[in-house]
Amino acid sequence: MNDSAALSNKKKKKYSVSRLHDRTSTTLLTVALVIICIIYLFPLLWFVLSSFKPGSELFAYPLTIFPKNPTFNNFKEAWTSLDFIRYFGNTLIAAVGTTVLTVLASATCGYAFAKYNAKWLRFFFVCIIATTMLPTEVIMNPTFTVIRSLGLYDNLAGIIIPSINTATGIFMFRTFFVSVPDDLMESARVDGASDGTIFFKIMLPIARPIIMTLSIFSFQWRWNDYIWPLIVLNDPKKYTLQVALRSLVGAENINWTILIAASVISIIPILLVFIVFQRYILDSGATTGLKD
């Protein structure tokens, strides 16, 4: 009886120590996560709050985080200084068009690389992944030559077309489709489904988390793109938002209050897209339609 009680006490002590250890680990990890979040969010917070500061306060010493006399005049001046409606429209066309085509091209390529057995496909996939080791600046010159030869210079299509194929998107879809059991495809073929039907009605729906993830990334890349639109576009009426913001920087001086306010306005669409679609990233349906 005494041995049983002693054994029970030992188990209780081990359980208490284990709970204390887990609680300590959780607390330390939480504190570390909070510190990292603060480090990342502090510059963004300073940037947003600075957009509400008048010019006399923006560079006043000592620097302050919160504006003493907050004003919305910076946003009004920024909105009237730039033709935001036109630039938003140009950027939206480029970002949405590229995103849709990127998702479709990446999904089809990823599906082919994952589900079709051919040696040349494997070699081609390696070649595509190898392009991620090339800096973007290396391929800008030949890409620009092709775009100009096709008559797409100073055209929004010249921004969209070169950005459709992305090795990252192909790799994401290929990795996902590899994890989908072949039994799902074989069952569909037994029911008379063609490859096109299998892809559009079975594979794409269960790849929704990858579609949403790549859509967010692609939209963000194209919305924030600056160098390539600056090279391709010459007509100010066709400028994207990031190129138009550059026009606020003068040769001798910079109106920082308007530039910061305009930059804050430009990030609002990206923030809204992420807030709306982020929940889809966590969804998982790779085994939809299958039974154990």
KAURPE-V794876 format. One record per run of one state. SS is the DSSP state (helix for helix, strand for strand, loop for the rest). FROM is the first residue (numbers start at 1). TO is the last residue. Records with the same first field share a line. If there is no record, write none. Layout:
# KAURPE-V794876
SS=FROM-TO, FROM-TO
This chain:
# KAURPE-V794876
loop=1-1, 51-54, 59-72, 82-83, 116-118, 134-135, 150-156, 164-166, 180-181, 191-194, 207-207, 225-226, 233-235, 239-240, 247-248, 250-253, 255-255, 282-292
helix=2-50, 55-58, 73-81, 84-115, 119-133, 136-149, 157-163, 167-179, 182-190, 195-206, 208-224, 227-232, 236-238, 241-246, 256-281
strand=249-249, 254-254
